[in-house]
Amino acid sequence: LVRRGGMRDVEDKIPGRGDLENEIELGALDLTLPPGNFSEHPGNQGLGFQNNVQSGYNIVEIGAGTGCLGVGLSMALNRHDNTDDLCGKGKMQSSAKLLCTDIDKATIKNMRFNVSEQPRGNGVSKNVGIEPLGWADDVGGDKFSMAVGRQFQGRGTETMQNSEDPLRLVTHLIGSDVHFGCHTLEPLSSVVSAFKLRNPDVNVVVLIRERNPDAYADVKELASTIIKKVKHGLERDENKKMQSELNRFTVSVRNVLHDEVMNMKLMEC
């Protein structure tokens, strides 16, 4: 994506995050899409990408950085009916819309540039939106809710008939390499738990990198903090339906990659 899609990096604001080329061996990236639907592959079944979502996927990404993950998901989930057509002449089968977010103004500007530079025929600029989002209990407030509504309007209309909250339109909340121990524990747990309280049906999938021997404790603490905040939110909320939907709420953490280069864990709820 970085080499062929016009991605550029921006100087990182978080100490120790490192630039993208140092984080990932670009030569090892497989940029070819396998035949068939992305969700049909065994490795994706646990991520909540299933074929029976008639209204498509409405995905919000937190801490999107360069926008690499959002662009990649847009290309994987939105397929041409003619896969041999790399010039954009085939008809795009749109299955997913994404809203990529970050808090830093320079990062947002750079991400918009990266999305705008994608080839016209792959539909990325049409399907990927960019919005600023700070991690807090209000999930960006009314301004962000309006942005979610604009990005996903006309999709998931049945859900909107049952609720005026645009966040109910979102099917997935995702993030990759967004946890940095005590620095992000409170804000990250706040935005995830608040999102879950406003939309119990959302699939939360966050990939977390272990940076030191005690990192697993950080991941477990993040998971337990999210659970505590959701339960606390339910105690204050008198909405019986919401309490029923989140009555057995839990957070799972499992290993994804474990080698000498990069240790990753997947947090889902």
Secondary structure, DSSP 8 states (H G I E B T S, - for coil): -TTTS-------SSTT---HHHHS-GGG------SS-GGGSGGGGGGT--TT-TT-EEEEESS-TTSHHHHHHHHHHSEESSTT--SS-S-EE--EEEEEEES-HHHHHHHHHHHHTS-GGG-HHHHEEEEE---STTTTHHHHHHHHHHHHTTSSHHHHHH-S-GGGG--EEEEES---GGGTHHHHHHHHHHHHHH-TT-EEEEEEEE-STTHHHHHHHHHHHHHHHHHHHHHH---HHHHHHTTT---EEEEEEESSS-EEEEEE-
